[in-house]
Amino acid sequence: MDKTVIDELFEEDENAKVLRHTDDELKDTLSKSRESAAALMERIRTLKDELGEIRDSFRSQADELEDLYDDLDFSQQSLAGGAAEGISSQADESASAAENINEAIDALSDMLLFRFK
């Protein structure tokens, strides 16, 4: 049974209220919570920056692979199952990973803008 219900059942005077927590305790808890939220939001900012670096690395890798593919002659590019096909696939995967990370960065940015103002 909830402690509040038990307290109310055994309360002698209907008008008497026994507070479990003082205003100072509540203010202290709220202050600690705000500090914790601020620290967590700073951590999110750091993660966002790190993800940006990873995204840029994936984009750079995709660009390098696309440049290499473009530098191949047509017979190398069109050979089914050849190394060029793997280069093209890897470039697509890197570009896709960069886009997925960009979406995660957008979500983190939204959190920073709209939460714990």
C-alpha positions as CSV (number, residue, x, y, z in Angstrom):
1,M,0.0,0.0,0.0
2,D,1.2,3.5,-0.8
3,K,2.7,5.4,2.1
4,T,0.5,8.4,1.4
5,V,-2.6,6.2,1.8
6,I,-1.3,4.7,5.0
7,D,-0.5,8.2,6.4
8,E,-4.0,9.4,5.5
9,L,-5.6,6.4,7.2
10,F,-3.8,6.9,10.4
11,E,-3.9,10.7,10.4
12,E,-5.5,11.9,13.7
13,D,-6.6,15.3,12.6
14,E,-8.0,15.8,9.1
15,N,-6.5,19.3,9.0
16,A,-3.1,18.3,10.1
17,K,-0.6,17.8,7.3
18,V,2.8,16.3,8.0
19,L,5.1,17.2,5.2
20,R,7.6,14.5,4.2
21,H,10.0,17.0,2.6
22,T,10.8,20.6,3.3
23,D,10.8,23.3,0.7
24,D,14.6,23.5,1.1
25,E,14.9,19.7,0.4
26,L,12.7,20.1,-2.7
27,K,14.7,23.2,-3.9
28,D,18.0,21.3,-3.4
29,T,16.7,18.3,-5.3
30,L,15.5,20.5,-8.2
31,S,18.9,22.3,-8.2
32,K,20.8,19.0,-8.4
33,S,18.5,17.8,-11.2
34,R,19.0,21.0,-13.2
35,E,22.8,20.6,-12.8
36,S,22.6,17.0,-13.9
37,A,20.5,17.9,-16.9
38,A,22.9,20.6,-17.9
39,A,25.8,18.2,-17.7
40,L,23.9,15.7,-19.8
41,M,23.1,18.3,-22.4
42,E,26.8,19.3,-22.6
43,R,27.6,15.6,-23.1
44,I,25.0,15.6,-26.0
45,R,26.8,18.6,-27.5
46,T,30.1,16.7,-27.4
47,L,28.6,13.6,-28.9
48,K,27.0,15.8,-31.6
49,D,30.4,17.2,-32.5
50,E,32.0,13.8,-32.5
51,L,29.3,12.4,-34.8
52,G,29.9,15.4,-37.1
53,E,33.5,14.3,-37.4
54,I,32.5,10.7,-38.2
55,R,30.0,11.9,-40.7
56,D,32.6,14.0,-42.4
57,S,35.0,11.0,-42.5
58,F,32.3,8.9,-44.2
59,R,31.6,11.6,-46.7
60,S,35.3,12.0,-47.5
61,Q,35.7,8.3,-47.9
62,A,32.7,8.2,-50.2
63,D,34.1,11.1,-52.3
64,E,37.5,9.4,-52.6
65,L,36.0,6.1,-53.7
66,E,33.7,7.9,-56.2
67,D,36.7,9.8,-57.6
68,L,38.6,6.5,-58.0
69,Y,35.7,4.9,-59.7
70,D,35.3,7.9,-62.1
71,D,39.1,7.6,-62.9
72,L,38.7,4.0,-64.1
73,D,38.2,3.3,-67.7
74,F,34.8,2.1,-68.9
75,S,35.8,-1.6,-69.2
76,Q,36.8,-1.6,-65.5
77,Q,33.7,0.2,-64.4
78,S,31.3,-2.1,-66.3
79,L,33.0,-5.5,-65.4
80,A,30.4,-7.4,-63.4
81,G,31.8,-8.7,-60.2
82,G,35.0,-6.8,-60.6
83,A,36.8,-4.6,-58.1
84,A,35.2,-1.5,-59.4
85,E,31.8,-2.9,-58.4
86,G,33.0,-3.2,-54.9
87,I,34.4,0.3,-54.9
88,S,31.0,1.7,-56.1
89,S,29.1,-0.3,-53.5
90,Q,31.4,0.9,-50.7
91,A,31.1,4.5,-51.9
92,D,27.3,4.1,-51.7
93,E,27.5,2.6,-48.2
94,S,29.8,5.3,-46.9
95,A,27.4,8.0,-48.3
96,S,24.4,6.3,-46.8
97,A,26.2,6.0,-43.4
98,A,27.0,9.7,-43.5
99,E,23.4,10.5,-44.2
100,N,22.2,8.3,-41.3
101,I,24.6,10.0,-39.0
102,N,23.4,13.4,-40.2
103,E,19.9,12.4,-39.2
104,A,21.1,11.5,-35.8
105,I,22.9,14.9,-35.5
106,D,19.6,16.6,-36.4
107,A,17.8,14.7,-33.7
108,L,20.5,15.7,-31.1
109,S,20.2,19.3,-32.3
110,D,16.5,19.2,-31.7
111,M,17.1,17.9,-28.2
112,L,19.4,20.7,-27.5
113,L,17.0,23.3,-28.8
114,F,13.8,22.1,-27.2
115,R,14.6,20.4,-24.0
116,F,15.9,21.8,-20.7
117,K,15.9,25.4,-21.9
